[in-house]
């Protein structure tokens, strides 16, 4: 038990903070956010920023040396994720978390040689094609087909809720290769070049104001060499790296940022008016939020500690993600409460507080309650896999 | 950074847990609740033999050199087993207070005997007004001859019936923190006790001091210099109660899980219902959050660094969540656990007793609010970012 960072860990955190302060300035913030299309940062800025992460060595910092990685422990990776989230920096998504880890675990040598050197430099953006209209929480119910045809597979179907598909170079796509068996069998995983003929992307505006995507595959030919893992056993690939993705998503940086932003706002001197922080009820709420944020922080680093020790936490990862997202929602809700009459003022409105961010996030973070394992699905996972309750 | 138990710590936790699970039957624990001293002297001797009564004392005073963090693991296990013992009165309070504030002679006289489970020492801090602020201490300590005289009433004194002596906090001046500690033999003329009937497994007492005369050597620490030591004692108690609450929560969860897996209604184990599963997932989440916060609080205290923030967070969270956990545990059990012979009731009582000890959740959130106003840096943690003022 040692809650203090080592000198090396503290120095690394300082280095990442200095990098982010240099790269995500208020001017950059003002110039490159695209609340319409992207919700946050413009696609071009995200791609350029990801290359900077690659050049700084952050993408491959935890990869094994054989793939050009730095072999840093999960504590260092958790520090990196934490600071990235705190600074609301772009590029920390499946393209550098889930996909390379799944590729290292399940990919062929040819796939790794082709893709990992580009991923580690931050050159590639990915979308993950799992969810479908009829396959959400019940993911194995997917209907998209992949039919073997000579040296190719031919994929036909539709993927929904496909974050960042519009800026993806590749898709990491699950499709059914054997429709005859039980639904967890007969799924295979493919790497799909998004420039392939037959790939079509459509847009859906979300209630948060940004745009989400669906991807249609119409007889899209994918070479057999782009099959990941064993044919019909793609479910293993789907589940195999999901804990890494959840660990990255459970980073506490966002809730730290949300808390600090509220605290700064409540502490600000106001002409002739009492500061919110002088109100005992506000103090009590801030104390409660501080405790929640600290809990989320500890849980995330607990998880990193388990990984750093070589243990393989499973349901703990789901638990940490649930906690982080529940705490974030708590910050959204308390934030609106604390802003009082200004709460509904949207970004860009006269008199909007905190750039209207609290109201935007109140809408945006609604997806926390259903994406990558919804709150209640996660409770089922924890109860069944963690606590051994019967199905 | 490593937020896991190392091998030694895991071994201590395991040992403590297996001892606490088998030391006393639930029936014996209930029986002890009705006795004057509230604990089993034989069990306490065994605990002392394992080094637990001297856990945080140095070798020179008969200690086992485990440290405060390791003590918190033991306290969690005792909470989980609902084992009553004088570990709070004699170790967390009296022993540690002497270790920090006492003279060499006092430490020599007491600590080895406490560690051996022979001497039992407690403290008398809180008063009928109930508050934990220094200004609320009214018991008077006056100079009398070469020594002192005490007059006043103390409440929630742990194990006052069994203790050989108690360290009493009293007012020796007009300013709020003009407070002094005196070591009072339990049989000193003018000391009177009444056992309180309280929920939970601790033997709590009211102790009245009527012109109790003591020599100059009764002084613990410096006259007028008591408060920093008492404040630290209260933090230590709160951190340990946070760990105990986690043990209480773990026991309640374990009982409930095994019931939910085996109790069949509507032809299915009730643990297969989502309504039950969601309850269990939520309490498991809260249990781990409380455990991590308690680990942090106790590790921080053990390091000797300022721990007010970490302890307040741990106790505020555990004080709210763990009693709530026991209520959910009862809800899942239904009627069966409403009967006294079902062990869940032990934890139902202990949770509310532990949440009220050394400051309830509100007390600790107020402490955080004080940091918010007076020491924003500490409120925001050890390694805060600059506030993102460009948005404000």
Interface residues (C-beta under 8 A of the other chain):
Chain A: X1 X2 X3 X4 X5 X6 X9 X10 X13 X17 X26 X29 X75 X86 X256 X257 X260 X261 X263 X264 X265 X267 X268 X277 X280 X283 X284 X286 X287 X288 X290 X291 X294 X295 X298 X299 X301 X302 X305 X306 X308 X309 X319 X322 X323 X354 X355 X357 X376 X378 X379 X380 X382 X383 X384 X386 X387 X388 X389 X390 X391
Chain B: X1 X2 X3 X4 X5 X6 X9 X69 X257 X260 X261 X268 X269 X271 X272 X274 X276 X277 X278 X280 X281 X282 X284 X285 X288 X289 X292 X293 X295 X296 X299 X300 X303 X313 X316 X317 X365 X366 X368 X369 X372 X373 X376 X379 X380 X381 X382 X383 X384 X385 X387 X388 X389 X390 X391 X392
